[in-house]
Amino acid sequence: MMASTTDTLVVIRLVLGVARLGEADLRGWWRSHGLDRTGSYVLSGALRRTWRPAALELDIAAAGRLHDELLGRPSALHLFSDHLPFRRWALGWLAEQKTAREDALLDVLERWDQASAIAGLRGWTAGADVSAAEPIGAGLLLGALTTAEMADSSVLTTIAMLLAAAYLDQGAPLRPPYFDQVP
């Protein structure tokens, strides 16, 4: 079941915000340079009109790879997981930005520094309580999700908000937040 357009846009903003937060100039988790000065210089020269969506696509790919590497199993459901729709929604939205007038969100993300990134994400995840998160191995377990819950559009936004909120008070090394997938 597809979430409402409003809920989908909330989730997209969270995925892109965390992807940007992990860039080299902010938290440096995936060592990518999408929207920072280096990324701007390199990508804007090669992709003059579409460099910002392309930069965030690269960030998402780098984030997904690192999460999969650190968590080591497909049943660990993270913000960039193939088993949740969040990454697909964000990539679809970025693809649309390449052919449409770019959204103001791209301007906001490009201007982020450490303080504004945390403030922005904290505002977007207001009310998401991750105090019960449990460090397990290289990750940060937030709970368990059933297949039925993963298919429930009313639950998806809450899941995304909890996952995104779990990045806010982390430094290095990254402990990717995740939910265990259960039958």
C-alpha positions as CSV (number, residue, x, y, z in Angstrom):
1,M,0.0,0.0,0.0
2,M,1.3,3.4,-0.9
3,A,1.5,6.1,1.8
4,S,-0.2,9.4,1.2
5,T,1.7,12.0,-0.8
6,T,2.3,14.1,2.3
7,D,3.7,11.2,4.2
8,T,5.8,10.2,1.3
9,L,7.3,13.7,1.1
10,V,8.0,13.6,4.8
11,V,9.9,10.4,4.4
12,I,11.8,11.6,1.3
13,R,12.9,14.7,3.3
14,L,14.2,12.4,6.1
15,V,16.1,10.1,3.7
16,L,17.7,13.0,1.9
17,G,18.5,14.8,5.2
18,V,20.3,11.8,6.6
19,A,22.1,11.1,3.3
20,R,23.4,14.7,3.4
21,L,24.3,14.5,7.1
22,G,26.6,11.6,6.4
23,E,28.6,13.6,3.8
24,A,32.3,14.3,4.4
25,D,31.8,18.0,5.4
26,L,29.2,17.1,8.1
27,R,29.5,13.7,9.9
28,G,31.7,12.0,7.3
29,W,30.1,8.6,7.7
30,W,30.1,7.7,4.0
31,R,32.9,10.0,3.0
32,S,31.0,11.2,0.0
33,H,31.1,14.8,-1.3
34,G,27.7,15.2,-2.9
35,L,26.5,18.7,-1.9
36,D,29.7,20.0,-0.2
37,R,32.2,22.3,-2.0
38,T,34.1,19.4,-3.6
39,G,30.9,17.7,-4.9
40,S,29.6,21.1,-6.1
41,Y,32.8,21.8,-8.0
42,V,33.1,18.3,-9.6
43,L,29.5,17.5,-10.3
44,S,28.3,21.0,-11.4
45,G,30.9,21.0,-14.1
46,A,29.9,17.6,-15.4
47,L,26.1,17.8,-14.8
48,R,25.3,21.5,-15.0
49,R,21.6,21.4,-14.4
50,T,21.1,18.1,-12.6
51,W,24.2,17.9,-10.3
52,R,22.3,18.3,-7.0
53,P,19.9,15.4,-7.5
54,A,22.8,13.3,-8.8
55,A,24.9,14.2,-5.8
56,L,22.1,13.0,-3.4
57,E,21.7,9.8,-5.5
58,L,25.4,9.2,-4.9
59,D,25.0,9.9,-1.2
60,I,22.1,7.4,-0.9
61,A,24.1,4.7,-2.7
62,A,27.1,5.3,-0.4
63,A,24.9,5.3,2.7
64,G,23.1,2.1,1.6
65,R,26.4,0.3,0.9
66,L,27.9,1.3,4.3
67,H,24.7,0.3,6.2
68,D,24.6,-3.1,4.5
69,E,28.3,-3.6,5.2
70,L,28.1,-2.7,8.9
71,L,24.8,-4.6,9.6
72,G,25.7,-7.6,7.5
73,R,22.3,-9.0,6.9
74,P,19.2,-8.2,4.8
75,S,16.8,-8.7,7.7
76,A,18.3,-5.5,9.4
77,L,15.9,-2.9,8.1
78,H,17.5,0.5,7.9
79,L,16.6,3.9,6.3
80,F,18.3,2.9,3.0
81,S,17.2,-0.8,3.0
82,D,15.9,-2.5,-0.1
83,H,13.1,-4.0,2.0
84,L,11.6,-0.7,3.0
85,P,10.2,1.8,0.4
86,F,12.0,4.8,1.7
87,R,15.1,4.7,-0.6
88,R,13.0,4.0,-3.7
89,W,10.8,7.0,-2.9
90,A,13.7,9.3,-2.4
91,L,15.4,8.1,-5.7
92,G,12.2,8.5,-7.6
93,W,11.7,12.0,-6.2
94,L,15.3,12.9,-7.2
95,A,14.8,11.6,-10.7
96,E,11.7,13.9,-11.0
97,Q,13.8,16.8,-9.9
98,K,16.1,16.3,-12.9
99,T,13.2,17.1,-15.3
100,A,11.2,19.6,-13.3
101,R,12.0,22.8,-11.5
102,E,14.1,21.8,-8.6
103,D,12.5,21.9,-5.2
104,A,13.7,24.3,-2.4
105,L,14.6,21.3,-0.3
106,L,17.8,21.0,-2.4
107,D,18.8,24.5,-1.6
108,V,18.3,23.9,2.1
109,L,20.4,20.7,2.1
110,E,23.1,22.3,0.1
111,R,23.4,25.1,2.7
112,W,23.6,22.8,5.7
113,D,26.4,23.0,8.2
114,Q,26.7,20.8,11.3
115,A,24.3,23.0,13.4
116,S,21.7,23.5,10.7
117,A,21.7,19.9,9.7
118,I,21.0,18.7,13.2
119,A,18.5,21.4,13.8
120,G,16.7,20.6,10.6
121,L,16.6,16.9,11.2
122,R,15.6,17.4,14.9
123,G,12.7,19.5,13.7
124,W,11.7,17.0,11.0
125,T,11.7,14.1,13.6
126,A,10.1,16.0,16.5
127,G,8.5,13.6,18.9
128,A,10.4,10.5,17.7
129,D,11.7,8.8,20.8
130,V,14.7,6.5,20.3
131,S,15.7,6.4,24.0
132,A,15.1,2.6,24.0
133,A,17.5,2.0,21.2
134,E,19.9,-0.9,22.0
135,P,23.5,-1.0,20.7
136,I,23.9,-4.5,19.1
137,G,27.1,-5.3,17.2
138,A,27.9,-2.5,14.8
139,G,24.2,-1.3,14.8
140,L,21.6,0.4,16.9
141,L,18.5,-1.8,17.3
142,L,15.2,0.2,17.5
143,G,12.8,-2.8,17.6
144,A,11.2,-5.4,15.3
145,L,8.9,-5.0,12.4
146,T,6.6,-7.6,10.9
147,T,5.8,-7.9,7.2
148,A,2.3,-6.6,7.9
149,E,3.7,-3.5,9.7
150,M,6.0,-2.9,6.8
151,A,3.1,-2.9,4.4
152,D,1.0,-0.6,6.6
153,S,1.2,3.0,5.2
154,S,0.2,4.4,8.6
155,V,3.2,2.9,10.2
156,L,5.8,3.8,7.6
157,T,6.2,7.5,8.4
158,T,6.7,6.7,12.1
159,I,9.3,4.1,11.2
160,A,11.2,6.6,9.0
161,M,11.1,9.2,11.7
162,L,12.5,6.8,14.4
163,L,15.3,5.7,12.0
164,A,16.2,9.3,11.1
165,A,16.1,10.5,14.7
166,A,18.6,7.8,15.8
167,Y,21.3,9.5,13.7
168,L,21.1,12.8,15.5
169,D,23.2,12.2,18.5
170,Q,25.8,10.0,16.8
171,G,29.3,10.9,16.1
172,A,31.9,8.5,14.6
173,P,31.9,5.7,14.1
174,L,28.4,5.3,12.8
175,R,26.1,2.8,14.5
176,P,23.4,2.4,11.8
177,P,19.9,2.4,13.3
178,Y,17.7,-0.5,12.2
179,F,14.7,-2.7,12.9
180,D,14.8,-6.4,12.9
181,Q,12.5,-8.0,10.3
182,V,10.4,-10.7,11.9
183,P,7.6,-12.9,10.4
